[in-house]
Amino acid sequence: MMEGWRSQLIIRLVATMLLIAVYSKRAGAFVHATDCPLFDLHAITQLVIIELQTSGQFINRVDGMRVNLTCEPGTDYVNIEVWDPITEKKMQRTISANTRDGADRMLALAIAQLYKASWSELLLKTPSPKNSNAPSVDVAAAEAVARNTFRPGDEEKEWMAAIGAGARRLSLPNGFPVFHSQLSIGKNFKKRWFPGLYLGFDTGEADVVLGAVRFFNLSLGAECAVRFNPSARVVFDLGTSLGGTWSHLTAQVDFPGLTGSATSGFSGEATLFTGPGLRLRDLLLRLQIEGGYTIKNPIVGVGDRDKFTLGGYFIGISLRIFYAFSKKQMR
């Protein structure tokens, strides 16, 4: 009897050690910390795996999980953020963890609890009639949902490329509509800050008293947005951009005896933008609402007296489609 018990204990210890070795390597040190120099992140990772090993349906889903620990300077408070890529849920909790009293163990338990909570809705289904007090675990159904909603590693794609199109109304308060399009590429910093570069194009035609003015702009500049995440799929961005533009204007006069003219020149624009977005795997769709000011623009003459410029305040709305990718995909 004792020999059998000892054999089982040895088997369990060996299995746990193997699990730690395999999953800590596969997880790629999934615990990260900010301003927490006293914590042993490797030990926390191993303790999380040990805790999840007690629930067999969780341990096979560790790959891709990311944990961010943020310590509040001058206090014992630690904010824990667990991102589960399969369920696309972000769980957060703040605890008091004294670094002298087993904080690694305390943090590991809190991380494991948050991770299990992210799976609770998928793994539990209607209780069986035979035992109404014990809900059954539908692991196959949960994995089917996971396969259809996420591919591991998406949260590590640090680059974003975008294309957008919409309309602007220039030279407010009277103003006139133009077609606006834009290409951009940016970097993802901590899933919150998104600096990047953009290339824009505007074209349109404005009616004036003596005829019409056709024009197009090419713009090149830098932009930066801060991202808020109300949920796993919905985001809200707030940002600004500053760039230079090159404009070409051509005036056409409809009255005999009067002539139009054409001119080109450089100017600049500053923009504030905001809008909600929706995540769809590697894609992000964002409705962008913007307003800004064209600092200086060339002026074209229409006849002898009428003058036309693109300068002044403007507003706009557009749909931008972002694609997330990593350095590996660029090679």
C-alpha positions as a printed Julia matrix, in Angstrom:
331×3 Matrix{Float64}:
   0.0    0.0     0.0
   2.8    2.41    0.99
   4.85   1.42   -2.06
   1.91   2.21   -4.38
   1.37   5.58   -2.71
   5.06   6.45   -3.02
   5.09   5.43   -6.68
   2.13   7.67   -7.42
   3.77  10.56   -5.59
   7.0   10.14   -7.56
   5.07   9.96  -10.84
   3.16  13.14   -9.97
   6.36  15.0    -9.05
   8.1   13.94  -12.26
   5.04  14.9   -14.34
   4.86  18.32  -12.68
   8.58  18.95  -13.3
   8.17  17.97  -16.95
   5.19  20.27  -17.31
   7.16  23.15  -15.83
  10.08  22.51  -18.19
   7.9   22.18  -21.29
   5.41  24.96  -20.7
   7.78  27.5   -19.21
   9.83  27.11  -22.39
   6.8   27.18  -24.7
   5.24  30.1   -22.87
   8.36  32.14  -23.49
   8.43  33.83  -20.06
   4.92  35.18  -20.41
   5.11  37.27  -17.22
   6.36  40.81  -17.78
   6.77  43.58  -15.22
   7.04  47.36  -15.07
   8.74  49.04  -12.08
   8.86  45.68  -10.2
  12.59  44.92   -9.74
  12.13  42.75   -6.63
   9.93  40.04   -8.15
  11.31  36.81   -9.6
   9.42  36.61  -12.9
  10.78  33.16  -13.75
   9.6   31.79  -10.4
   6.18  33.41  -10.86
   5.89  31.79  -14.29
   6.67  28.35  -12.86
   4.23  28.82   -9.97
   1.46  29.81  -12.37
   2.06  26.63  -14.4
   1.99  24.5   -11.24
  -1.28  26.11  -10.18
  -2.89  25.57  -13.59
  -1.6   21.97  -13.71
  -4.09  21.11  -10.97
  -6.86  21.89  -13.49
  -6.08  19.76  -16.52
  -8.38  21.57  -18.91
  -6.39  24.81  -18.48
  -2.76  23.77  -18.78
  -2.94  23.0   -22.52
  -4.01  26.58  -23.22
  -1.13  28.44  -21.58
   0.56  29.21  -24.94
   0.02  32.81  -25.92
  -1.1   34.03  -22.5
   0.54  37.29  -21.49
   0.74  38.77  -18.0
   1.74  42.35  -17.24
   2.59  43.37  -13.68
   2.74  47.09  -12.89
   3.96  48.2    -9.47
   2.88  51.52   -7.98
   6.03  53.33   -6.77
   6.2   53.82   -3.03
   3.44  51.29   -2.25
   2.92  47.53   -2.08
   0.15  47.63   -4.7
   0.59  45.63   -7.9
  -1.78  45.83  -10.86
  -2.14  42.46  -12.62
  -3.31  42.35  -16.22
  -3.86  38.93  -17.82
  -4.47  38.74  -21.57
  -5.86  35.43  -22.84
  -5.51  35.39  -26.65
  -7.88  32.45  -27.12
 -10.9   33.96  -25.38
  -9.73  37.5   -26.29
 -10.37  38.61  -22.72
  -8.28  40.97  -20.61
  -8.68  40.46  -16.87
  -7.36  42.97  -14.33
  -6.91  43.05  -10.58
  -4.91  45.09   -8.07
  -3.51  43.43   -4.94
  -1.19  44.36   -2.11
   1.95  42.23   -2.35
   4.69  42.72    0.23
   7.93  41.54   -1.42
   9.2   40.08    1.88
   6.25  37.79    2.54
   5.88  35.33   -0.33
   4.74  37.84   -2.91
   5.74  35.56   -5.83
   3.35  32.87   -4.62
   0.58  35.39   -3.97
   0.94  36.88   -7.45
   1.0   33.46   -9.1
  -2.27  32.48   -7.4
  -3.91  35.74   -8.46
  -2.72  35.29  -12.07
  -4.01  31.72  -12.22
  -7.39  32.78  -10.83
  -7.75  35.53  -13.41
  -6.77  33.16  -16.23
  -9.31  30.56  -15.12
 -11.96  33.25  -14.89
 -11.41  34.15  -18.56
 -12.41  30.59  -19.5
 -15.34  30.2   -17.1
 -18.04  31.2   -19.59
 -16.72  28.95  -22.37
 -16.07  25.88  -20.24
 -19.36  25.78  -18.34
 -22.62  24.77  -20.01
 -26.1   23.92  -18.79
 -26.08  21.51  -15.8
 -26.86  17.89  -16.51
 -30.34  16.73  -15.41
 -28.74  13.85  -13.49
 -26.86  16.24  -11.24
 -28.13  19.81  -11.37
 -25.49  20.97   -8.89
 -22.5   20.01  -11.06
 -22.18  21.82  -14.38
 -20.27  19.8   -16.96
 -17.22  20.97  -18.86
 -17.57  21.2   -22.64
 -13.91  21.48  -23.59
 -14.44  20.55  -27.27
 -17.02  23.31  -27.74
 -14.75  25.85  -26.08
 -11.84  24.9   -28.32
 -14.07  25.16  -31.4
 -15.02  28.7   -30.4
 -11.38  29.51  -29.79
 -10.26  28.27  -33.21
 -12.84  30.46  -34.9
 -12.03  33.62  -32.98
  -8.27  33.78  -32.57
  -4.89  32.66  -33.84
  -2.15  32.51  -31.19
   0.43  35.26  -31.36
  -1.82  38.05  -32.7
  -1.13  40.28  -29.73
   2.6   40.2   -30.56
   2.19  41.82  -33.99
   3.79  45.15  -33.31
   3.4   46.87  -36.72
   0.26  48.37  -38.2
  -0.33  49.32  -41.86
  -3.47  51.18  -42.85
  -5.44  52.45  -45.82
  -8.31  54.89  -45.53
 -10.76  56.92  -47.59
 -13.39  59.51  -46.84
 -14.35  63.14  -47.25
 -13.12  66.49  -45.96
 -14.64  69.93  -46.0
 -11.97  72.59  -46.47
 -11.82  76.34  -45.92
 -14.51  76.64  -43.27
 -16.88  78.28  -42.43
 -18.2   78.26  -46.02
 -16.1   75.35  -47.18
 -16.32  72.84  -50.0
 -16.09  69.02  -50.06
 -13.07  67.04  -51.26
 -12.19  63.36  -51.54
  -9.53  62.32  -49.04
  -7.45  59.11  -48.95
  -4.5   58.06  -46.84
  -1.86  55.35  -46.41
   0.04  54.93  -43.15
   2.34  52.65  -41.22
   2.96  52.72  -37.49
   4.48  50.94  -34.52
   2.67  49.41  -31.56
   4.19  50.36  -28.19
   2.72  48.39  -25.26
  -0.61  48.1   -27.15
  -1.35  51.68  -26.16
   0.77  54.13  -28.2
   0.79  54.1   -32.01
   3.22  56.55  -33.64
   3.62  56.39  -37.39
   3.99  58.07  -40.78
   1.27  58.83  -43.3
   0.89  59.74  -46.98
  -2.32  61.54  -47.9
  -4.08  62.59  -51.11
  -6.92  65.11  -51.57
  -8.71  66.03  -54.79
 -11.76  68.1   -55.6
 -13.34  70.96  -57.46
 -14.84  74.17  -56.07
 -17.28  76.5   -57.81
 -16.47  80.2   -57.65
 -18.23  83.28  -59.0
 -16.35  83.4   -62.3
 -15.83  79.68  -62.87
 -14.28  76.77  -61.0
 -11.03  75.7   -59.38
  -9.67  72.17  -59.59
  -6.99  71.07  -57.19
  -5.15  68.18  -55.57
  -2.92  67.88  -52.51
  -0.19  65.45  -51.57
   0.68  65.35  -47.88
   3.39  63.6   -45.88
   3.68  63.69  -42.12
   3.8   62.0   -38.74
   0.92  60.95  -36.51
   0.53  59.47  -33.04
  -2.52  57.93  -31.39
  -3.26  56.66  -27.91
  -5.58  53.64  -27.76
  -8.2   52.8   -25.14
  -9.63  49.26  -24.95
 -13.2   49.19  -23.58
 -13.38  45.5   -24.52
 -11.4   42.79  -26.32
 -12.83  43.75  -29.73
 -13.7   47.43  -29.37
 -11.09  50.2   -29.21
 -11.2   53.97  -29.08
  -8.34  56.07  -30.48
  -7.37  59.68  -29.85
  -4.51  61.23  -31.75
  -2.87  64.07  -33.62
  -0.84  64.54  -36.79
   1.4   67.17  -38.29
   2.56  67.23  -41.89
   3.55  69.14  -44.96
   1.51  69.35  -48.16
   2.16  70.12  -51.79
  -0.84  71.6   -53.62
  -1.63  72.29  -57.26
  -4.57  74.56  -58.15
  -5.97  75.28  -61.61
  -8.59  78.01  -62.18
 -11.05  77.81  -65.09
 -12.95  80.99  -66.05
 -16.32  80.87  -67.85
 -16.46  84.56  -68.86
 -14.98  85.75  -72.17
 -12.09  88.15  -71.86
 -11.03  86.76  -68.48
  -8.35  84.17  -67.96
  -7.66  81.69  -65.21
  -4.32  80.66  -63.84
  -2.53  77.73  -62.23
  -0.21  77.64  -59.27
   1.58  75.15  -57.03
   3.14  75.46  -53.62
   3.97  73.97  -50.26
   2.02  74.36  -47.05
   1.39  72.52  -43.77
  -1.48  71.08  -41.78
  -2.17  70.08  -38.19
  -4.95  67.61  -37.34
  -6.71  66.17  -34.3
  -8.59  62.89  -34.79
 -10.6   60.4   -32.81
 -12.96  57.49  -33.36
 -14.06  53.99  -32.4
 -12.62  50.81  -33.91
 -13.53  47.15  -34.22
 -10.97  44.3   -34.13
 -11.4   41.43  -36.6
  -8.44  39.06  -36.21
  -5.49  40.83  -37.86
  -7.69  43.71  -39.05
  -8.94  46.79  -37.26
 -11.72  48.93  -38.74
 -11.76  52.5   -37.41
 -14.21  55.31  -38.09
 -12.06  58.44  -37.96
 -13.5   61.88  -37.21
 -11.02  64.71  -37.61
 -10.57  68.44  -37.57
  -7.61  70.67  -38.24
  -6.07  73.73  -39.76
  -4.13  74.22  -42.98
  -1.35  76.55  -41.94
  -0.54  78.09  -45.32
  -1.64  77.43  -48.89
  -0.91  78.78  -52.38
  -3.47  81.23  -53.79
  -4.74  81.07  -57.37
  -6.32  83.94  -59.26
  -9.7   83.56  -61.01
 -10.05  86.5   -63.38
  -8.74  89.88  -62.28
 -10.26  90.09  -58.79
 -11.35  86.68  -57.49
  -8.77  84.81  -55.42
  -8.98  81.22  -54.18
  -7.1   79.32  -51.46
  -7.37  75.96  -49.7
  -6.2   77.4   -46.4
  -8.11  77.59  -43.12
  -9.97  75.19  -40.87
 -11.27  71.83  -42.07
 -13.25  68.84  -40.81
 -13.45  65.29  -42.14
 -14.65  61.74  -41.7
 -13.15  58.55  -43.09
 -12.96  54.78  -42.68
  -9.49  53.39  -42.04
  -8.56  49.71  -42.24
  -5.51  48.62  -40.24
  -3.59  45.38  -40.71
  -1.36  44.06  -37.91
   1.84  42.19  -38.74
   5.17  41.27  -37.17
   8.82  41.47  -38.19
   8.76  37.75  -39.0
   6.15  38.35  -41.7
   8.35  41.03  -43.27
  11.24  38.62  -43.86
